[in-house]
Amino acid sequence: METKILLGEKQIPTHWYNIIPDLPGPLAPVLHPGTLKPVTPDDLLPLFPMPLIQQEVSTERWIAIPAAVRDAYRLWRPTPLYRARRLEAALKTPAHIYYKYEGVSPTGSHKPNSAIPQAYYNQLAGTRRLATETGAGQWGSSIALACRMFGLACTVYMVKISFTQKPYRKSMMQLWGAQVFPSPSPETNAGRAALAADPDSQGSLGLAISEAVEDAATHDDTHYALGSVLNHVLLHQTVVGLEAKEQMKAAGEDPDVVLACHGGGSNFSGLAFPFVADRAAGKAVRVVACEPASCPTLTKGVYAFDYGDAAKLAPIVKMYTLGHDFMPPGIHAGGLRYHGASPLVSHLLAAGQIEARAYPQTPCFEAAVTFARTEGIVPAPESSHAIRGAIEEAERAREEGKQRVILFGLSGHGQLDMAAYDAYLSGHLEDFAYPEEKIRASLSRLPKVDF
Ligand SMILES: Cc1ncc(COP(=O)(O)O)c(C=O)c1O
């Protein structure tokens, strides 16, 4: 029995899996933030190149991955699937635990799976520069690398708390040639307004998105790139789950439960959607999104139309949301601090096709340390939410004396997150109370729409 289940480069998927034709029921329309009417492809052209807009609305189940993108994927794909034997032994569980490890990418997470095709399609369209936001810095570094590979300039608005907590992520982006601003920044109207309201603002993903969208919309040679949430981003990430299915097959097992952490939804969807497709085909696999208790979009949010960003510049989508101007507490899993969730994940949750669980950060770090001490890899704080979920499943299997096959996504390594581990190991990591009042206030400001 092998510990690492590996595929060869020829087995990198040739197509992305688009879940839209397999959804239970049609998706809600995407609305223009100004008119509150459904957006047209033309509305999106200042922000994205046409091939990405077409992917956003495509109903084709399989979409071919361009040769140049597959070629770039070969730098790190296929990624390994591990059997977590040492973790199983430490937990004394009869469960078999597998994890798909995306930390072997050049930037250390799943994010280049979409950064590469986004830069590629923009290069084809003649875009000169991409503007984007980043939470933890994983997306920003991935788009910085992708822009370097396809000859584009790159501007990144980095949520200020991460800019401070993770200075080396900023250095990585600069190494690949990107210009990086802490958000809120004085560079944009959205940033200036936020700084005027609160000069000490720690920032949020929603606010950084506003800055990047404004930058792209006000410069003709610049497009916007988003690292999660949108259909085309989730589509690109499905290479993860498609490979994992082949690898589980090679291991001779079928997962009973698939878990992944959830920020905006691309990591979760990448691993989970190919398995959600099995549910439609009659398999009883459970699929679980794991999120932070202090930014509990899926477990405590409402399913409603809301803006994708704080300054109301991004389209309005129907999603689980905590309110577009909700500022989540400064947890170390910066990539999970988003007020909303992707429309596709939200649709599946509302339809009862997937489950969601929320965990405070201390038990997640405890799980990450158990994982690092058994499997060796230092997980990204975001990924630790999936580890917490997987450990709970394994412990339940032990208590019930039941065999169970658990697959989870280890979306990234945490080697640039050591300040967070320092805080945990020295007993200084705080758990934030569920910010009920702030969420209630933010939800009172949802847009009123007729759909
Ligand atoms: C390592 C890691 N895992 C997961 C996530 C969450 O990703 P998503 O927004 O795609 O759900 C992030 C986001 O930055 C991340 O950096």
The ligand as an SDF file (V2000), in Angstrom:
LIG
                    3D

 16 16  0  0  0  0  0  0  0  0999 V2000
   -4.1700   28.0700    1.3980 C   0  0  0  0  0  0  0  0  0  0  0  0
   -5.5530   28.5400    1.1070 C   0  0  0  0  0  0  0  0  0  0  0  0
   -6.5780   27.6650    1.1950 N   0  0  0  0  0  0  0  0  0  0  0  0
   -7.8440   28.0520    0.9540 C   0  0  0  0  0  0  0  0  0  0  0  0
   -8.1620   29.3500    0.6330 C   0  0  0  0  0  0  0  0  0  0  0  0
   -9.5930   29.7120    0.3950 C   0  0  0  0  0  0  0  0  0  0  0  0
   -9.7880   29.7360   -0.9460 O   0  0  0  0  0  0  0  0  0  0  0  0
  -11.1500   30.0140   -1.6710 P   0  0  0  0  0  0  0  0  0  0  0  0
  -11.4170   31.4530   -1.6360 O   0  0  0  0  0  0  0  0  0  0  0  0
  -10.8010   29.5690   -3.0100 O   0  0  0  0  0  0  0  0  0  0  0  0
  -12.2270   29.2670   -0.9990 O   0  0  0  0  0  0  0  0  0  0  0  0
   -7.1380   30.2910    0.5060 C   0  0  0  0  0  0  0  0  0  0  0  0
   -7.4500   31.6690    0.0970 C   0  0  0  0  0  0  0  0  0  0  0  0
   -6.6190   32.5150    0.0010 O   0  0  0  0  0  0  0  0  0  0  0  0
   -5.8060   29.8870    0.7560 C   0  0  0  0  0  0  0  0  0  0  0  0
   -4.7970   30.7540    0.6740 O   0  0  0  0  0  0  0  0  0  0  0  0
  1  2  1  0
  2  3  1  0
  2 15  2  0
  3  4  2  0
  4  5  1  0
  5  6  1  0
  5 12  2  0
  6  7  1  0
  7  8  1  0
  8  9  2  0
  8 10  1  0
  8 11  1  0
 12 13  1  0
 12 15  1  0
 13 14  2  0
 15 16  1  0
M  END
$$$$
